[in-house]
Each structure stands twice: as C-alpha cells, then as structure tokens.
Amino acid sequence: MNIEQQIQQLRKALSDHNYNYYVLDSPTISDFEFDIKLKELQDLEAKYPEFFDANSPTQRVGGEITKNFETMPHEHRMYSLDNSYSKEDLKDWETRIKKLIDGHIQYTCELKYDGASISLTYENGSLVRALTRGDGFQGDNVTANIKTIKSIPLKLKGDYPVKFDIRGEIVLPFEGFNKMNEERIEIGEEPYRNPRNTASGSLKLQDSAEVAKRPLDCLLYHLIGPNLGVQTQFESLEKARQWGFKVPNVSKLVDSLEDVFKFINYWDVHRHDLPYETDGVVIKVNNLQQQEELGYTAKSPRWAMAYKFKAEQVSTRLNSISYQVGRTGAITPVANLEPVELAGTTVKRASLHNADQIEKLDIRVGDEVFVEKGGEIIPKIIAVDLSRRRPESKPTIYITHCPECHTELVRQEGEAQHYCPNYNGCKPQIIGRIQHFISRKAMDIEGLGGETVALLVNEGLINNYSDLYELTKEQVIPLERMAEKSADNLIQGIAQSVDIPFERVLYALGIRYVGETVAKKLAKHYKNIEALKIASHEDLVNVDEIGVRIAESVQEFFMSEDNMKIIDRLKHFGVQFEISKEQLAGQTNKLKGKTIVISGVFETVSRDELKKLIEDNGGKVSSSISLKTSFIVAGENMGPSKKLKAEQLNISLINEYEFLQILK
C-alpha cells in the first residue's frame, strides 16, 4: 500500500468512527484508539503535504483564524417560519392551504430546536460552505468553525446529489453547556446565560480551535436544490440520514391534524427529557409537489407552520415607563422592570406597544406584572397582578409631547400609535432614518455603524443621508474610537454604496410601509424614480401587493420638497435611481395586466422559472383561481378541483409549451 492509499484509508476509518460516535451514538473503538489513529494521520499529512485535503478528519481540531467573516449570498433564500400559539391557529392554517391544493394532505411533524440556524452546501459529496442565516438573503461564511463540529459530515456516503444545500440548527446540549459553565465558575468567570446564545456566539469566534473545544452539535432537517431524488419531506429526512447527516429520529409522518395535535401534546410534556432546548413543533406539508403549489409569502413558506409551546412567564415590578422615538416618528412606550430571570436571560425592559395596550391592561408604575417571552425576541407584559396593587397607585397618563423634541404628538384615525410630526427636526428620527439607510438590507455601507451615525449627527456633520456623500476623512478622524484605518474604510464604504441597485436604494429611503418586498415590486413596475414620483394613487394601488395605505405614504413622501432635494443630491453623487440595463434585459410588457395561476408539474421549466418569466414580462402570479385569473399554465397532476373551478369560471388552461410560445 502506498502513502496516498494509507492516508485515504486512515481518513475513511476516522470518518466512520466519527459518524458512529457523534451521529449514531454507538462507538466502535475507544477514545484512546481513535486518538492514536488521528495522530498517525496528522503525522503523515505533515510529512506529505501534497496529499492535503480540506475535509480531512484532522481539520476538525481547528486552528484557522478568521478576523472578518465574509458575507455571502444564499443561493436559495432562507425563509423564516410563521408561528402559531394555539390549535385554532393550526386549524386556520389547514383551511387556508386546503383552498390552494387538491388531494389528501399528509404532514411531517418535527421538533423545533432552539439553536443557531445554519445552511451547509455540499458539492460532489464534500462540504464546501457553511453560512449563517443572516437576513435570509445573505449570511456570514463560518465554514472553518463549522468543520470542527464532529456530527457534521465533511464527506458524504451513498447516492447523494451532485450539489445541494441542507439546513439545520447548531445546538449546545445541556450536558455540555453545564460542563462549560462549571469550568468557567471554577476559574472565577461569569457563567454563560443559555445554550442558544452560547451556540450562536460560538459560530463567530475568530479562532476555530476555540470552537473545536465546545461540545456543539448539529441537527439537520431540510434539503434544498434540484434533482434531490425525493418526493416528500419525510423521505428527504431518511435520505439525509443515509448520506451521513444527524437527523433527529423523533420526526413523524401523520395523516391528519388530529394526529398533529397528539404529537404536540406528547412532546409538550416529554421535551424536558431531551438533551437539547426545544421550543415547539414544526408541521410541514409532506408532499413536495404540494409544497411547490403552495409556494411562499414575502417572508415564509405557506406549506409549513411552527407551533410554539407555551412561553415561560415570570412576575416582577414595573419601576417606570419611558418612551422611545422611532425613525418614522412612531412612539413606543417601554416598561422598565425590576431585573428578573426569564428563559435563560435577565429581563430589564419590555415593550408596552401603544397607549391602547396600556389602557387595556390598566398598567401603572409600581404594579407587579406578569412578563412573557413568547415568539418575540423582546419580552412583553401580558397582565397585571391586581391583588398586589398599592392603594395609592394612579392610572398611567400617556405622554402628549415628544420626549425628545417636545413637539405635540399626533394620532391619526385608525392608527394604534402616536407620532411625532417633527420629521426634519427630531433627532432620533433623523438618526433612525440614516441608520436605516446604511443598514445591511439597504445601502450596506461597510465601516459605518449605528453608533457612528449618532455621533455624526450629534457633532453636526450630517443632518440627512445625502450628507454622508460629502463627508471627508478629515471630518471623521476626530470622532470617538475613529482611527485612520477605520476612517478610510468609512469613506470608502460610502463611495462604494453608489453601486447598490435601485430596489435597495428605494427601500433605503425609508418611505413608511415600503419594506424590502414592496420596494422590489415598485422598482420592477416603475423602473426608475422619475416614473414612481409622478405615479397617481390609482396607478399605485393597481401594482401587485400595493394597498391604499402604501400608495398614500409613497405619494406623501414625494410631495415633500425636502425629500425631493435629498433625492436630487443623491442622484448628483451617483446613487442608482433606475433599474440597470442588465436587469431590464429580457423584460417586456407582453403579460401586462394579466393574472396567471401556475398549477401542476412541468417538464422543461421549473415552477420558479415560470414565475420569473411571468413577472419579467409584466404579469402577476396568483396562487388561487378567481374571476381575475387571465389563464392557467397547467402541468401534469393538476388538481381536479382546480380544473373544475377553471371550467366553472370559463378560464382557459394552456401548457408550458403554449405559454413559452406566447412569450416568443
């Protein structure tokens, strides 16, 4: 046997032992024997560097230093799940999906593990990339750190696809977490607060050797990519296990919502027996074709729902109420609490939402209140313990003037919140708008953070986001914590932001109610800022997903003389206010005004490609058939009830080939 074969044989043996120990929990050799084999391989690799392999078992010990984690786009967007908190929510969800798909629906029930989301990319059976969730569109490359987690296969086995992504959760088992804390206490350091935050923080440690010391685990649950060779979610879990992934075996395939409820009831009790943190159950439509039919909303898949177990509650005292001003001028009341432990963290503040919520709860300073940490990151007050209210307590009177600029607040009819109308003179609004402008999903200006924006405004160097483009290095260097290198990065980051595409610039402007999805729709429809500027109210509401409220807000923004001056300045600095030629290529108005439903399985194009073709040619994709439907692009296995509805409404069905002919 030659040296290369010897190295390969050792690598395979060590990988198999890793899999048996960390995935199957069934070791076949002792730790001592494993360490001897690992040392043998390390010595051979050091002696013969020409046989280096980035996915060798020796790489799991770490040692790579990452100073800055590169942000990379997800090839397939990472959506977040819709949450439900009651059985009624799940019944409503089932009612909605039954309107959109035909046939019997089976569900896959899986536990929802509370960790840090991760997306792993494999090519030709080898791990090539690991990205954090980030904002769902892009995440941080943490591959070096992920390779140290022993339950993640570096090389796969079996009939795996050429390329695919697999999503899962990085968790820290209770046993390992408690051991880490015992060691920290022993050396006089503060213990970690909870397993979830510790797992998440571990992924961003700069030294992968430090990550390797932490007993992290990875539980995987979702395959994504073309030609996976599976027809259902449950089958995909089984396939992933066969390829070498650690897939929890508690998942269950069920035939009805009643069976889903049984699964939930069982695990609501038995979750406390598990070695990991869990906070709910994820229910998915099992059939992948039905998943495709259901598609996605702007944020979540329609085919999945997370049921959250009842949140932990604690009681504490409300010491005071303060008021925050947001970038849109919205006032948010905040409860300042006597610090209390809740779900592994110390809670000092909780949102009170608005004046109506305060009145509804009749919440008063000095009250003993019940605090809950449910689906939201920020805890909320759910009730007042009236039995412990002091006799001298007085009802809370909501503020009438802005806590920052003292302008009288306004509350429009139908609005829950009060607003400060001092758009150009209220400092938190000015700072908030600029912070939104520079944020990752907007202009993504590297080297410029929220604290620096506040400093720049407070020092009088900027008063709106167009002022950023006139900043000089000499102006920013005197700022607190600003060195020459960071000043260079800031100025360079601002200069580079002029290449950000129009749809993100539109989102960055901070028009009320215009989020990422709405900005994309408006940019695609109007192509440039000039056309959007003069759009009538009637024209705006006819754009897909644009309602009356959004239309009014857009018009109001462009009616402001100050906003027009800022946009003119941004144009002068080279900021993109029209869709690029590359984006316009292939776009037509051939399907303008047409609402099209896609149903069934297709041969020559995927469902996503069909949707893109419809939108690129001015059409609107709808998930349900109605009188507004222009025609249906029908593939194989189109549901019988959809066919019947199309016949009843006299809507024509065309196949994919006929549709492609229309576009020619």
Buried (B, 14 or more C-beta within 10 A) or exposed (E): EEEEEBBBEBBEBBBBBBBBBBBEEEBEBEEEEBEEBBEBBBEBBEEEEEBEBEBBBBBBBBEBEBEEBEBBEBBEEBBEBBBBBEBEBBEEBBEEBEEBBBBEBBBBBBBBBBBBBBBBBBEEBBBEBBBBBBBBEBBBBBBBBBBBBBBBBBBBBEEBBEBBBBBBBBBBBEEBBBEBBEEEEEEEEEEBBBBBBBBBEBBBBBBBBBBBBBBBBBBBBBBBBEEBEBEBBBBBBEBBBEBBBBBBEBBBBBEEBEBBBBBBEBBBEEBEEBEBBBBBBBBBBBBBBBBBBBBBEEEBBBBBBBBBBEBBBBEBBBEEBEBBBBBBBBBBBBBBBEEBEBBBBEBBBBBBBBBEBBEEBEBBBBBBBBBBBBBEEEBBBBBBEEEEBEEEEEEBEBBEEBBBBEBEBEBEEEEEBBBBEBBEBBBBBBBBBBBBBBBEBBBBBBBBBBEBBBBBBEEEBBBBBBBBBEBEEEBBBEBEEBEEEBBBBBBBBBEBBBEBBBBBBBBBBBBBBBEBBBBBBBBBBBBEBEEBBEBEEEBBBEBBEBEEEBBBBBBEBBEEEEBEEBBEBBBEBEBBBBBEEEBEEEBEEBBEEBBBBBBBEBEEBEBEEBBBBBBBBBBBBBBEBEEEBBBBBBBEEBBEBBBEBBEEEEBEBBBBEEBBEBEE
